Amino acid sequence: MKKLLTTVFFIIFLCSPAFAEDEIIDMDMDLIDSPSFSGRKAVTQEQFNNAIEQKKKQSRGLVQKFRDFLNRNKPENDSALKNFKYDGVGEMGTTAKALSNAKPNVVLSSDIIDSYGKVIPKGHYQVSFNESDDSKTISFVQGSNVYGVVKAIDTKDNWNENSIIYARILYPSPSVAKIIFSNLDVCVEGFARIVEPI
Protein backbone atom coordinates (compact mmCIF):
# COMPACT_ATOMS: atom_id res chain seq x y z
CA MET A 1 0.00 0.00 0.00
CA LYS A 2 2.87 2.33 0.82
CA LYS A 3 4.35 1.72 -2.62
CA LEU A 4 1.05 2.58 -4.27
CA LEU A 5 0.66 5.84 -2.32
CA THR A 6 4.30 6.76 -2.96
CA THR A 7 3.83 6.17 -6.68
CA VAL A 8 0.62 8.25 -6.81
CA PHE A 9 2.20 11.16 -4.95
CA PHE A 10 5.27 10.92 -7.16
CA ILE A 11 3.14 11.09 -10.33
CA ILE A 12 1.17 14.06 -8.99
CA PHE A 13 4.41 15.81 -8.01
CA LEU A 14 5.88 15.30 -11.53
CA CYS A 15 2.73 16.44 -13.32
CA SER A 16 2.17 19.61 -11.31
CA PRO A 17 4.93 21.69 -13.03
CA ALA A 18 3.44 20.78 -16.41
CA PHE A 19 0.02 22.14 -15.37
CA ALA A 20 1.57 25.23 -13.84
CA GLU A 21 3.53 25.90 -17.02
CA ASP A 22 0.30 26.01 -19.04
CA GLU A 23 -1.15 28.56 -16.65
CA ILE A 24 1.90 30.83 -16.96
CA ILE A 25 1.76 30.73 -20.74
CA ASP A 26 -1.85 31.89 -20.73
CA MET A 27 -1.00 35.09 -18.83
CA ASP A 28 -0.83 38.38 -20.66
CA MET A 29 2.89 39.15 -21.04
CA ASP A 30 2.30 42.75 -22.07
CA LEU A 31 0.59 43.32 -18.74
CA ILE A 32 3.55 41.84 -16.86
CA ASP A 33 6.10 43.89 -18.80
CA SER A 34 4.27 47.17 -18.38
CA PRO A 35 5.86 49.50 -15.78
CA SER A 36 2.51 50.16 -14.07
CA PHE A 37 2.01 46.44 -13.27
CA SER A 38 5.38 45.95 -11.59
CA GLY A 39 5.62 49.40 -10.02
CA ARG A 40 8.67 50.31 -12.08
CA LYS A 41 9.26 53.52 -13.97
CA ALA A 42 10.20 53.46 -17.64
CA VAL A 43 13.89 54.23 -18.30
CA THR A 44 15.09 56.24 -21.29
CA GLN A 45 18.15 55.26 -23.31
CA GLU A 46 20.05 58.28 -21.94
CA GLN A 47 19.37 57.26 -18.33
CA PHE A 48 20.49 53.73 -19.10
CA ASN A 49 23.76 54.94 -20.68
CA ASN A 50 24.42 57.23 -17.69
CA ALA A 51 23.93 54.34 -15.28
CA ILE A 52 26.38 52.17 -17.24
CA GLU A 53 28.99 54.97 -17.27
CA GLN A 54 28.62 55.46 -13.50
CA LYS A 55 29.10 51.74 -12.94
CA LYS A 56 32.28 51.79 -15.02
CA LYS A 57 33.64 54.79 -13.10
CA GLN A 58 33.08 53.23 -9.67
CA SER A 59 36.29 52.43 -7.85
CA ARG A 60 37.30 48.81 -8.03
CA GLY A 61 37.59 46.92 -4.76
CA LEU A 62 40.76 45.41 -3.36
CA VAL A 63 39.68 41.87 -4.24
CA GLN A 64 38.97 42.86 -7.86
CA LYS A 65 42.32 44.64 -8.15
CA PHE A 66 44.09 41.53 -6.82
CA ARG A 67 42.18 39.32 -9.28
CA ASP A 68 43.18 41.65 -12.14
CA PHE A 69 46.80 41.44 -11.00
CA LEU A 70 46.73 37.62 -11.09
CA ASN A 71 45.07 37.59 -14.52
CA ARG A 72 47.27 40.29 -16.10
CA ASN A 73 49.07 37.85 -18.43
CA LYS A 74 45.98 36.22 -19.90
CA PRO A 75 45.45 37.00 -23.61
CA GLU A 76 41.87 38.19 -23.06
CA ASN A 77 43.20 40.87 -20.67
CA ASP A 78 45.86 42.19 -23.04
CA SER A 79 44.93 45.72 -24.09
CA ALA A 80 46.92 45.40 -27.33
CA LEU A 81 44.82 42.40 -28.37
CA LYS A 82 41.57 44.08 -27.34
CA ASN A 83 42.32 47.09 -29.55
CA PHE A 84 43.75 45.04 -32.45
CA LYS A 85 42.33 45.80 -35.88
CA TYR A 86 42.82 43.19 -38.60
CA ASP A 87 44.40 44.66 -41.74
CA GLY A 88 44.45 41.58 -43.96
CA VAL A 89 48.08 40.72 -43.17
CA GLY A 90 48.86 37.17 -42.11
CA GLU A 91 51.24 35.70 -39.56
CA MET A 92 54.34 36.22 -41.67
CA GLY A 93 53.65 39.93 -42.15
CA THR A 94 52.45 39.66 -45.73
CA THR A 95 49.15 39.15 -47.43
CA ALA A 96 48.38 35.88 -49.21
CA LYS A 97 48.65 37.64 -52.58
CA ALA A 98 52.09 39.07 -51.75
CA LEU A 99 53.17 35.69 -50.43
CA SER A 100 52.19 33.98 -53.69
CA ASN A 101 54.33 36.52 -55.58
CA ALA A 102 57.38 35.88 -53.36
CA LYS A 103 60.59 34.96 -55.12
CA PRO A 104 62.48 32.08 -53.52
CA ASN A 105 66.29 32.11 -53.43
CA VAL A 106 68.67 29.61 -55.05
CA VAL A 107 72.43 29.20 -55.24
CA LEU A 108 74.03 28.35 -58.57
CA SER A 109 77.19 26.38 -57.88
CA SER A 110 78.36 26.60 -61.48
CA ASP A 111 77.79 28.80 -64.53
CA ILE A 112 74.85 27.72 -66.71
CA ILE A 113 73.63 28.66 -70.18
CA ASP A 114 70.01 29.81 -70.31
CA SER A 115 67.48 28.98 -73.06
CA TYR A 116 68.62 31.95 -75.17
CA GLY A 117 72.38 31.21 -75.06
CA LYS A 118 73.22 33.71 -72.32
CA VAL A 119 75.62 32.62 -69.56
CA ILE A 120 74.27 32.94 -66.01
CA PRO A 121 77.26 33.20 -63.64
CA LYS A 122 77.32 31.19 -60.44
CA GLY A 123 75.97 33.00 -57.39
CA HIS A 124 72.83 33.75 -55.36
CA TYR A 125 69.62 34.50 -57.27
CA GLN A 126 65.95 35.04 -56.73
CA VAL A 127 63.84 32.88 -59.02
CA SER A 128 60.60 34.15 -60.51
CA PHE A 129 58.03 32.54 -62.80
CA ASN A 130 56.61 34.31 -65.85
CA GLU A 131 53.82 33.05 -68.07
CA SER A 132 52.69 34.43 -71.40
CA ASP A 133 50.26 33.06 -73.97
CA ASP A 134 52.81 30.84 -75.69
CA SER A 135 55.51 30.14 -73.09
CA LYS A 136 56.40 29.66 -69.44
CA THR A 137 59.77 30.83 -68.18
CA ILE A 138 61.85 30.86 -65.01
CA SER A 139 63.96 34.01 -64.54
CA PHE A 140 67.13 34.42 -62.46
CA VAL A 141 67.03 37.83 -60.79
CA GLN A 142 69.35 39.87 -58.58
CA GLY A 143 67.70 43.09 -57.45
CA SER A 144 66.09 44.51 -60.58
CA ASN A 145 68.52 42.83 -63.01
CA VAL A 146 67.49 39.69 -64.89
CA TYR A 147 70.57 37.54 -65.49
CA GLY A 148 68.95 34.77 -67.47
CA VAL A 149 65.74 33.06 -68.51
CA VAL A 150 65.06 29.32 -68.76
CA LYS A 151 62.03 27.93 -70.60
CA ALA A 152 59.84 25.78 -68.35
CA ILE A 153 57.26 23.02 -68.58
CA ASP A 154 54.63 21.90 -66.10
CA THR A 155 55.46 19.10 -63.71
CA LYS A 156 53.59 17.26 -60.98
CA ASP A 157 56.66 16.29 -58.96
CA ASN A 158 56.89 18.45 -55.83
CA TRP A 159 60.21 16.91 -54.73
CA ASN A 160 58.80 16.21 -51.26
CA GLU A 161 59.23 19.86 -50.29
CA ASN A 162 57.62 21.00 -47.05
CA SER A 163 56.95 24.52 -48.33
CA ILE A 164 54.46 25.73 -50.91
CA ILE A 165 56.70 28.31 -52.58
CA TYR A 166 60.19 27.10 -53.37
CA ALA A 167 62.89 26.87 -56.02
CA ARG A 168 65.48 24.17 -56.35
CA ILE A 169 68.40 23.31 -58.62
CA LEU A 170 69.38 19.71 -59.27
CA TYR A 171 72.23 18.33 -61.33
CA PRO A 172 70.98 15.08 -62.93
CA SER A 173 74.16 14.79 -65.03
CA PRO A 174 77.53 16.57 -65.14
CA SER A 175 76.42 18.75 -68.07
CA VAL A 176 72.73 19.48 -67.20
CA ALA A 177 71.10 21.57 -64.48
CA LYS A 178 67.43 21.14 -63.66
CA ILE A 179 65.60 24.14 -62.20
CA ILE A 180 62.34 23.55 -60.31
CA PHE A 181 59.98 26.35 -59.28
CA SER A 182 56.68 26.05 -57.40
CA ASN A 183 54.21 28.52 -55.93
CA LEU A 184 50.51 28.45 -55.06
CA ASP A 185 49.48 28.28 -58.73
CA VAL A 186 52.10 26.28 -60.64
CA CYS A 187 54.87 23.73 -60.39
CA VAL A 188 57.30 23.94 -63.33
CA GLU A 189 60.76 22.73 -64.26
CA GLY A 190 63.34 23.83 -66.81
CA PHE A 191 66.69 22.56 -68.04
CA ALA A 192 69.94 24.41 -68.72
CA ARG A 193 73.40 23.35 -69.85
CA ILE A 194 76.31 23.71 -67.44
CA VAL A 195 79.28 25.66 -68.80
CA GLU A 196 82.24 23.29 -69.17
CA PRO A 197 85.24 24.40 -67.10
CA ILE A 198 88.22 25.40 -69.23
C-alpha positions as CSV (number, residue, x, y, z in Angstrom):
1,M,0.0,0.0,0.0
2,K,2.9,2.3,0.8
3,K,4.4,1.7,-2.6
4,L,1.1,2.6,-4.3
5,L,0.7,5.8,-2.3
6,T,4.3,6.8,-3.0
7,T,3.8,6.2,-6.7
8,V,0.6,8.2,-6.8
9,F,2.2,11.2,-4.9
10,F,5.3,10.9,-7.2
11,I,3.1,11.1,-10.3
12,I,1.2,14.1,-9.0
13,F,4.4,15.8,-8.0
14,L,5.9,15.3,-11.5
15,C,2.7,16.4,-13.3
16,S,2.2,19.6,-11.3
17,P,4.9,21.7,-13.0
18,A,3.4,20.8,-16.4
19,F,0.0,22.1,-15.4
20,A,1.6,25.2,-13.8
21,E,3.5,25.9,-17.0
22,D,0.3,26.0,-19.0
23,E,-1.2,28.6,-16.7
24,I,1.9,30.8,-17.0
25,I,1.8,30.7,-20.7
26,D,-1.8,31.9,-20.7
27,M,-1.0,35.1,-18.8
28,D,-0.8,38.4,-20.7
29,M,2.9,39.1,-21.0
30,D,2.3,42.7,-22.1
31,L,0.6,43.3,-18.7
32,I,3.6,41.8,-16.9
33,D,6.1,43.9,-18.8
34,S,4.3,47.2,-18.4
35,P,5.9,49.5,-15.8
36,S,2.5,50.2,-14.1
37,F,2.0,46.4,-13.3
38,S,5.4,46.0,-11.6
39,G,5.6,49.4,-10.0
40,R,8.7,50.3,-12.1
41,K,9.3,53.5,-14.0
42,A,10.2,53.5,-17.6
43,V,13.9,54.2,-18.3
44,T,15.1,56.2,-21.3
45,Q,18.1,55.3,-23.3
46,E,20.1,58.3,-21.9
47,Q,19.4,57.3,-18.3
48,F,20.5,53.7,-19.1
49,N,23.8,54.9,-20.7
50,N,24.4,57.2,-17.7
51,A,23.9,54.3,-15.3
52,I,26.4,52.2,-17.2
53,E,29.0,55.0,-17.3
54,Q,28.6,55.5,-13.5
55,K,29.1,51.7,-12.9
56,K,32.3,51.8,-15.0
57,K,33.6,54.8,-13.1
58,Q,33.1,53.2,-9.7
59,S,36.3,52.4,-7.9
60,R,37.3,48.8,-8.0
61,G,37.6,46.9,-4.8
62,L,40.8,45.4,-3.4
63,V,39.7,41.9,-4.2
64,Q,39.0,42.9,-7.9
65,K,42.3,44.6,-8.2
66,F,44.1,41.5,-6.8
67,R,42.2,39.3,-9.3
68,D,43.2,41.6,-12.1
69,F,46.8,41.4,-11.0
70,L,46.7,37.6,-11.1
71,N,45.1,37.6,-14.5
72,R,47.3,40.3,-16.1
73,N,49.1,37.9,-18.4
74,K,46.0,36.2,-19.9
75,P,45.5,37.0,-23.6
76,E,41.9,38.2,-23.1
77,N,43.2,40.9,-20.7
78,D,45.9,42.2,-23.0
79,S,44.9,45.7,-24.1
80,A,46.9,45.4,-27.3
81,L,44.8,42.4,-28.4
82,K,41.6,44.1,-27.3
83,N,42.3,47.1,-29.5
84,F,43.8,45.0,-32.5
85,K,42.3,45.8,-35.9
86,Y,42.8,43.2,-38.6
87,D,44.4,44.7,-41.7
88,G,44.5,41.6,-44.0
89,V,48.1,40.7,-43.2
90,G,48.9,37.2,-42.1
91,E,51.2,35.7,-39.6
92,M,54.3,36.2,-41.7
93,G,53.7,39.9,-42.1
94,T,52.5,39.7,-45.7
95,T,49.1,39.1,-47.4
96,A,48.4,35.9,-49.2
97,K,48.7,37.6,-52.6
98,A,52.1,39.1,-51.8
99,L,53.2,35.7,-50.4
100,S,52.2,34.0,-53.7
101,N,54.3,36.5,-55.6
102,A,57.4,35.9,-53.4
103,K,60.6,35.0,-55.1
104,P,62.5,32.1,-53.5
105,N,66.3,32.1,-53.4
106,V,68.7,29.6,-55.1
107,V,72.4,29.2,-55.2
108,L,74.0,28.4,-58.6
109,S,77.2,26.4,-57.9
110,S,78.4,26.6,-61.5
111,D,77.8,28.8,-64.5
112,I,74.9,27.7,-66.7
113,I,73.6,28.7,-70.2
114,D,70.0,29.8,-70.3
115,S,67.5,29.0,-73.1
116,Y,68.6,31.9,-75.2
117,G,72.4,31.2,-75.1
118,K,73.2,33.7,-72.3
119,V,75.6,32.6,-69.6
120,I,74.3,32.9,-66.0
121,P,77.3,33.2,-63.6
122,K,77.3,31.2,-60.4
123,G,76.0,33.0,-57.4
124,H,72.8,33.7,-55.4
125,Y,69.6,34.5,-57.3
126,Q,65.9,35.0,-56.7
127,V,63.8,32.9,-59.0
128,S,60.6,34.1,-60.5
129,F,58.0,32.5,-62.8
130,N,56.6,34.3,-65.9
131,E,53.8,33.1,-68.1
132,S,52.7,34.4,-71.4
133,D,50.3,33.1,-74.0
134,D,52.8,30.8,-75.7
135,S,55.5,30.1,-73.1
136,K,56.4,29.7,-69.4
137,T,59.8,30.8,-68.2
138,I,61.9,30.9,-65.0
139,S,64.0,34.0,-64.5
140,F,67.1,34.4,-62.5
141,V,67.0,37.8,-60.8
142,Q,69.4,39.9,-58.6
143,G,67.7,43.1,-57.4
144,S,66.1,44.5,-60.6
145,N,68.5,42.8,-63.0
146,V,67.5,39.7,-64.9
147,Y,70.6,37.5,-65.5
148,G,69.0,34.8,-67.5
149,V,65.7,33.1,-68.5
150,V,65.1,29.3,-68.8
151,K,62.0,27.9,-70.6
152,A,59.8,25.8,-68.3
153,I,57.3,23.0,-68.6
154,D,54.6,21.9,-66.1
155,T,55.5,19.1,-63.7
156,K,53.6,17.3,-61.0
157,D,56.7,16.3,-59.0
158,N,56.9,18.4,-55.8
159,W,60.2,16.9,-54.7
160,N,58.8,16.2,-51.3
161,E,59.2,19.9,-50.3
162,N,57.6,21.0,-47.0
163,S,57.0,24.5,-48.3
164,I,54.5,25.7,-50.9
165,I,56.7,28.3,-52.6
166,Y,60.2,27.1,-53.4
167,A,62.9,26.9,-56.0
168,R,65.5,24.2,-56.3
169,I,68.4,23.3,-58.6
170,L,69.4,19.7,-59.3
171,Y,72.2,18.3,-61.3
172,P,71.0,15.1,-62.9
173,S,74.2,14.8,-65.0
174,P,77.5,16.6,-65.1
175,S,76.4,18.8,-68.1
176,V,72.7,19.5,-67.2
177,A,71.1,21.6,-64.5
178,K,67.4,21.1,-63.7
179,I,65.6,24.1,-62.2
180,I,62.3,23.5,-60.3
181,F,60.0,26.3,-59.3
182,S,56.7,26.1,-57.4
183,N,54.2,28.5,-55.9
184,L,50.5,28.5,-55.1
185,D,49.5,28.3,-58.7
186,V,52.1,26.3,-60.6
187,C,54.9,23.7,-60.4
188,V,57.3,23.9,-63.3
189,E,60.8,22.7,-64.3
190,G,63.3,23.8,-66.8
191,F,66.7,22.6,-68.0
192,A,69.9,24.4,-68.7
193,R,73.4,23.3,-69.9
194,I,76.3,23.7,-67.4
195,V,79.3,25.7,-68.8
196,E,82.2,23.3,-69.2
197,P,85.2,24.4,-67.1
198,I,88.2,25.4,-69.2
